[in-house]
Amino acid sequence: MQYIDPHIHMISRVTDDYHRMAQCGCVAISEPAFWAGFDRGSAEGFRDYFHHLVEVEPKRAALFGIRHFSWLCINAKEAENVSLSRDVIAMIPEFLQRPNVLGIGEIGLNKNTKNEATIFQEHMDLAAKTDELILIHTPHLEDKYKGTRMIVDMLKNDTRVKPHRVCIDHVEEHTVKLALDNGFWCGMTLYPTTKCTPARAVDIIEMVGTEKIMANSAGDWGKSDPLAVPELILEMRRRGHPETAIQKVVFENPLEFFRQSARWQEPFALLNFSK
Amino acid sequence: MDPRVKAVAAPKVLEQSFLEARSKLLDIAAILDRITRGDAAELVHQDVKISRIIEALKILQGSSAHKAEQIQKLFSLPYDANWEIPTPRY
């Protein structure tokens, strides 16, 4: 089955992962800007990172027939440094028109601080000014519920925000309805220990349905599985869910959300199919 | 709600998941045993993490159909609806 991994950090993965993902049916991925595992010393460090996201990874992915897209921002963890964040946000427009950029992300909260909220809002100001899609990181573990509530507060407080152009990521049992009931898209992250297992993600799908929901691996430099989305496909099949429902979650939903971006390009596999 | 993805029949879920549940319960029991066996075990009695685990086990004994959500909220920090929301710059 063809699938899209809507959130994976390929900068942290080896080329063999692209190979295996392609073998499993991956036709497109999107890679949000994130924390590198260390705090960068200057905005110029982000310039190099953004260059990697818009130039290097698309070429590496294309070797395996996978379309690579990216999102730009300063992540929630480094957003605690307001001065650095403002320098990075000022730089983002230089990269926004690159052909694989889908929008602003993954912005969000980490420890739910005032500085993080300030920078979240300033990213939203940029997204509103440039009419970009928004991808949102919600905090980990004990901070997730509070942080997701605060994020929804900020989104609803900003009259420019169009919910159908926003995806709230890393939802779990206690936050999925905060996203869906307010009209946002949402993503479930299949990640060991700190987020969802494939089985729990399928439980959530059974409880809330298949509208406006997608699943991703968020594969990165931590212990994670770049083939987590195929694991979800297997779990849905194991429970007897029909292929049409599986395809909606792992392919049609991310496709519908991403197609709202002016810079979306159809996966190579779809183009070849139509020839 | 998508009628195509309704939950699997309960007896089948139990049949498919029994060994997995048994294994995970044993893991929790073994973790608690390990804590009890360790040096200075008395110090953890004041640690909120232990009381959270005990509370979570009580949730498992209830009849709610949303135990995972309840446990998620048990392990969550409280939300204050009166927090100071930043002002958008239009």
Boltz contact constraints between the chains, C-beta under 6 A:
constraints:
  - contact:
      token1: [A, 117]
      token2: [B, 86]
      max_distance: 6.0
  - contact:
      token1: [A, 118]
      token2: [B, 86]
      max_distance: 6.0
  - contact:
      token1: [A, 121]
      token2: [B, 86]
      max_distance: 6.0
  - contact:
      token1: [A, 125]
      token2: [B, 89]
      max_distance: 6.0
  - contact:
      token1: [A, 142]
      token2: [B, 75]
      max_distance: 6.0
  - contact:
      token1: [A, 142]
      token2: [B, 76]
      max_distance: 6.0
  - contact:
      token1: [A, 142]
      token2: [B, 77]
      max_distance: 6.0
  - contact:
      token1: [A, 145]
      token2: [B, 76]
      max_distance: 6.0
  - contact:
      token1: [A, 146]
      token2: [B, 77]
      max_distance: 6.0
  - contact:
      token1: [A, 146]
      token2: [B, 79]
      max_distance: 6.0
  - contact:
      token1: [A, 149]
      token2: [B, 79]
      max_distance: 6.0
  - contact:
      token1: [A, 153]
      token2: [B, 85]
      max_distance: 6.0
  - contact:
      token1: [A, 154]
      token2: [B, 85]
      max_distance: 6.0
  - contact:
      token1: [A, 157]
      token2: [B, 85]
      max_distance: 6.0
  - contact:
      token1: [A, 158]
      token2: [B, 88]
      max_distance: 6.0
  - contact:
      token1: [A, 173]
      token2: [B, 68]
      max_distance: 6.0
  - contact:
      token1: [A, 173]
      token2: [B, 69]
      max_distance: 6.0
  - contact:
      token1: [A, 173]
      token2: [B, 72]
      max_distance: 6.0
  - contact:
      token1: [A, 174]
      token2: [B, 69]
      max_distance: 6.0
  - contact:
      token1: [A, 174]
      token2: [B, 72]
      max_distance: 6.0
  - contact:
      token1: [A, 174]
      token2: [B, 73]
      max_distance: 6.0
  - contact:
      token1: [A, 205]
      token2: [B, 5]
      max_distance: 6.0
  - contact:
      token1: [A, 206]
      token2: [B, 5]
      max_distance: 6.0
  - contact:
      token1: [A, 206]
      token2: [B, 7]
      max_distance: 6.0
  - contact:
      token1: [A, 209]
      token2: [B, 1]
      max_distance: 6.0
  - contact:
      token1: [A, 209]
      token2: [B, 2]
      max_distance: 6.0
  - contact:
      token1: [A, 210]
      token2: [B, 2]
      max_distance: 6.0
  - contact:
      token1: [A, 239]
      token2: [B, 8]
      max_distance: 6.0
  - contact:
      token1: [A, 241]
      token2: [B, 5]
      max_distance: 6.0
  - contact:
      token1: [A, 242]
      token2: [B, 4]
      max_distance: 6.0
  - contact:
      token1: [A, 245]
      token2: [B, 4]
      max_distance: 6.0
  - contact:
      token1: [A, 245]
      token2: [B, 5]
      max_distance: 6.0
